[in-house]
Amino acid sequence: MADEVILLDFWPSLFGMRARIALREKGVEFDMKEEDLSNKSPLLLKMNPVHKKIPVLIHNGKPICEFLIMVQYIDETWGPESPLLPSDPHERARAKFWADYVDKKIYPALRTILLSMGEAEEAAKKEYIECLKVLEGELGDKAYFGGERFGYVDVSLIPFHSWFYTSETLANFSIREECPKLVAWAKRCLQRESVAKSLPDQYKLNDFILSSRRSVSPNK
Ligand SMILES: N[C@@H](CCC(=O)N[C@@H](CS)C(=O)NCC(=O)O)C(=O)O
């Protein structure tokens, strides 16, 4: 019997995009079920009763939650010929370190840029650019973070590309000027079908973010 693979997702979600990319890199066919996060479905509440968050991967009826855990599961279950995590333990630890850096540093700075104004926004913008530069230093002259092969750190970071336009216009800076190598890397990633198919249009996303932002913060 063929595998049944369902992804509970929400189109603007950075974490959802990561899951889509990882599955597509492995050539896994899946059914993407769009969630309304203001009115979560009984299936989401049943499959992720602890965090109640997307993405949730449901493989033959069994849920896998939290992206880091999910990507390891995907890597171990499908497409051994195209691994996302390195097989060498030290290289694997290094990839996890940088993906963790993206979650701990880039994600919170981006959220602050989107939700705040004035000094807090300025500080977050500075932090965001500094952290992107640190990542650019780690990338160096390599094609991808892991070298020649697209992998875990690339999957974790590339969804931020679809939010670049909004963060640049809100905080008034140019990522191209600040981090040219990172922009070239993003262009390379976007040539991959797995990425191009999984990232939403940046202008559609911008409209969505601005309207959500107005409902969260009436001053903006
Ligand atoms: N740590 C989680 C984060 C997932 C996450 O933050 N999901 C958000 C959408 S981007 C969500 O479902 N939010 C709904 C909520 O918090 O109620 C992961 O790695 O998968």
The ligand as an SDF file (V2000), in Angstrom:
LIG
                    3D

 20 19  0  0  0  0  0  0  0  0999 V2000
    8.8080   25.0260   17.1320 N   0  0  0  0  0  0  0  0  0  0  0  0
    7.8020   24.8170   16.1160 C   0  0  0  0  0  0  0  0  0  0  0  0
    7.2800   26.1780   15.6870 C   0  0  0  0  0  0  0  0  0  0  0  0
    6.0620   26.1020   14.8100 C   0  0  0  0  0  0  0  0  0  0  0  0
    5.2690   27.4080   14.8360 C   0  0  0  0  0  0  0  0  0  0  0  0
    5.6570   28.3980   15.4790 O   0  0  0  0  0  0  0  0  0  0  0  0
    4.1120   27.3660   14.1780 N   0  0  0  0  0  0  0  0  0  0  0  0
    3.2270   28.5200   14.1640 C   0  0  0  0  0  0  0  0  0  0  0  0
    2.9970   29.0090   12.7300 C   0  0  0  0  0  0  0  0  0  0  0  0
    4.5110   29.6480   12.0790 S   0  0  0  0  0  0  0  0  0  0  0  0
    1.8540   28.1260   14.7150 C   0  0  0  0  0  0  0  0  0  0  0  0
    1.3550   27.0580   14.4500 O   0  0  0  0  0  0  0  0  0  0  0  0
    1.2420   29.0180   15.4850 N   0  0  0  0  0  0  0  0  0  0  0  0
   -0.0730   28.8290   16.0130 C   0  0  0  0  0  0  0  0  0  0  0  0
   -0.1370   29.0600   17.4810 C   0  0  0  0  0  0  0  0  0  0  0  0
    0.8910   29.3760   18.1110 O   0  0  0  0  0  0  0  0  0  0  0  0
   -1.2360   28.9600   18.0350 O   0  0  0  0  0  0  0  0  0  0  0  0
    8.4000   24.0050   14.9620 C   0  0  0  0  0  0  0  0  0  0  0  0
    9.6270   23.9040   14.8980 O   0  0  0  0  0  0  0  0  0  0  0  0
    7.6650   23.3950   14.1700 O   0  0  0  0  0  0  0  0  0  0  0  0
  1  2  1  0
  2  3  1  0
  2 18  1  0
  3  4  1  0
  4  5  1  0
  5  6  2  0
  5  7  1  0
  7  8  1  0
  8  9  1  0
  8 11  1  0
  9 10  1  0
 11 12  2  0
 11 13  1  0
 13 14  1  0
 14 15  1  0
 15 16  2  0
 15 17  1  0
 18 19  2  0
 18 20  1  0
M  END
$$$$
